[in-house]
Amino acid sequence: MRTTLVALALIATAGIGGTVHAQTTQPGTTPSTPSMPGSTTTPSSPGAPSTGVPTTKPIAGEAAAKATLEAKGYTKIKQLKRDNAGNWSGTAMRNNGEVAVVLDKTGNIREQ
């Protein structure tokens, strides 16, 4: 019984000591993440690897969505609605015909 208690005490002490030792950053500071050799990071997220895909802001407002569609040649844009995923859908005229359009949150346009 005594051996078991001593063993449990040692395990508990080692566990607590390891936890205290692991907390080396000061409160209110952000630990730096070392980067891998040859990797690149983006300025907006230090330590995160770059995916090579340009980052774009989501199209937030109806006016911005309409302006994006107009810049791509669509006219008479109507019934724009935003879904939960951030995509805009509606109808617009293009090449003298009315089409259903979907503008995703990254600015890509699909006709349906």
NUBAPA-942874 format. One record per residue (C-alpha): residue in three letters; x, y, z; chain. Coordinates in steps of 0.1 Angstrom, whole numbers. Each point is the difference from the previous one (the first is absolute). Layout:
! NUBAPA-942874
+-----+-------+-------+-------+---+
|   r |     X |     Y |     Z | c |
+-----+-------+-------+-------+---+
| ALA |     X |     Y |     Z | A |
...
+-----+-------+-------+-------+---+
! end
This chain:
! NUBAPA-942874
+-----+-------+-------+-------+---+
|   r |     X |     Y |     Z | c |
+-----+-------+-------+-------+---+
| MET |     0 |     0 |     0 | A |
| ARG |    28 |    24 |     9 | A |
| THR |    18 |    -7 |   -33 | A |
| THR |   -32 |     8 |   -19 | A |
| LEU |    -5 |    33 |    18 | A |
| VAL |    36 |    10 |    -7 | A |
| ALA |    -3 |    -9 |   -36 | A |
| LEU |   -32 |    20 |    -4 | A |
| ALA |    17 |    30 |    18 | A |
| LEU |    29 |    -2 |   -24 | A |
| ILE |   -23 |    -2 |   -31 | A |
| ALA |   -20 |    30 |    13 | A |
| THR |    31 |    20 |     7 | A |
| ALA |    14 |    -7 |   -34 | A |
| GLY |   -33 |     9 |   -17 | A |
| ILE |    -3 |    33 |    19 | A |
| GLY |    37 |     9 |    -6 | A |
| GLY |    -3 |    -7 |   -37 | A |
| THR |   -31 |    23 |    -2 | A |
| VAL |    17 |    28 |    17 | A |
| HIS |    31 |    -4 |   -21 | A |
| ALA |   -20 |     1 |   -32 | A |
| GLN |   -14 |    35 |     8 | A |
| THR |    30 |    21 |   -10 | A |
| THR |   -18 |    30 |   -17 | A |
| GLN |    -9 |    31 |    20 | A |
| PRO |   -36 |     9 |     3 | A |
| GLY |   -12 |    23 |   -27 | A |
| THR |    26 |   -10 |   -25 | A |
| THR |    -4 |   -22 |   -31 | A |
| PRO |    25 |   -28 |    -4 | A |
| SER |    18 |     0 |   -33 | A |
| THR |    -3 |   -30 |   -23 | A |
| PRO |    32 |   -11 |   -16 | A |
| SER |    -3 |    -4 |   -38 | A |
| MET |    11 |   -30 |   -19 | A |
| PRO |    30 |     4 |   -23 | A |
| GLY |   -12 |    10 |   -35 | A |
| SER |   -35 |    10 |    12 | A |
| THR |   -16 |    34 |    -5 | A |
| THR |   -24 |    18 |    23 | A |
| THR |   -26 |    26 |    -7 | A |
| PRO |     2 |    33 |    18 | A |
| SER |   -36 |    -3 |    13 | A |
| SER |     6 |   -33 |    18 | A |
| PRO |    36 |    -4 |    13 | A |
| GLY |    11 |   -36 |     1 | A |
| ALA |   -26 |   -12 |   -24 | A |
| PRO |    12 |   -16 |   -33 | A |
| SER |   -10 |    17 |   -32 | A |
| THR |   -23 |   -19 |   -22 | A |
| GLY |     9 |    19 |   -31 | A |
| VAL |   -37 |    10 |    -5 | A |
| PRO |    -5 |    37 |     1 | A |
| THR |   -22 |    11 |    29 | A |
| THR |   -31 |    20 |    -8 | A |
| LYS |   -25 |    17 |    23 | A |
| PRO |   -35 |   -14 |     0 | A |
| ILE |   -26 |    20 |   -19 | A |
| ALA |   -20 |    13 |    30 | A |
| GLY |   -26 |    24 |   -13 | A |
| GLU |   -27 |    -1 |   -27 | A |
| ALA |    15 |    31 |   -17 | A |
| ALA |    34 |   -16 |    -2 | A |
| ALA |   -14 |   -32 |   -14 | A |
| LYS |   -19 |    20 |   -27 | A |
| ALA |    31 |    20 |    -8 | A |
| THR |    20 |   -33 |    -5 | A |
| LEU |   -27 |   -14 |   -23 | A |
| GLU |    -2 |    32 |   -20 | A |
| ALA |    38 |     1 |    -4 | A |
| LYS |    -2 |   -35 |   -16 | A |
| GLY |   -26 |    12 |   -26 | A |
| TYR |   -33 |    -7 |    17 | A |
| THR |   -28 |    25 |    -1 | A |
| LYS |   -35 |     4 |    15 | A |
| ILE |    10 |   -19 |    31 | A |
| LYS |   -30 |    -9 |    21 | A |
| GLN |   -11 |   -20 |    31 | A |
| LEU |    35 |    -3 |    16 | A |
| LYS |    -2 |   -22 |    31 | A |
| ARG |    28 |   -11 |    22 | A |
| ASP |     1 |   -36 |    14 | A |
| ASN |    15 |   -12 |    32 | A |
| ALA |    33 |    -9 |   -17 | A |
| GLY |     5 |    36 |   -12 | A |
| ASN |   -10 |    -7 |   -37 | A |
| TRP |   -22 |    25 |   -19 | A |
| SER |   -26 |   -12 |   -25 | A |
| GLY |   -24 |    18 |   -22 | A |
| THR |    -9 |     7 |   -36 | A |
| ALA |    18 |    22 |   -26 | A |
| MET |     1 |     7 |   -37 | A |
| ARG |    29 |   -11 |   -21 | A |
| ASN |     2 |    -2 |   -38 | A |
| ASN |   -37 |    10 |    -3 | A |
| GLY |   -12 |   -28 |    22 | A |
| GLU |    -9 |    -3 |    36 | A |
| VAL |    21 |   -25 |    20 | A |
| ALA |     1 |   -11 |    36 | A |
| VAL |    33 |     9 |    16 | A |
| VAL |    19 |   -11 |    31 | A |
| LEU |    28 |    21 |    13 | A |
| ASP |    21 |   -19 |    26 | A |
| LYS |    17 |    16 |    29 | A |
| THR |    33 |     1 |   -18 | A |
| GLY |   -13 |    18 |   -31 | A |
| ASN |    -6 |   -29 |   -23 | A |
| ILE |   -31 |     1 |   -22 | A |
| ARG |   -21 |   -29 |   -12 | A |
| GLU |   -29 |     1 |   -23 | A |
| GLN |   -28 |   -24 |     6 | A |
+-----+-------+-------+-------+---+
! end
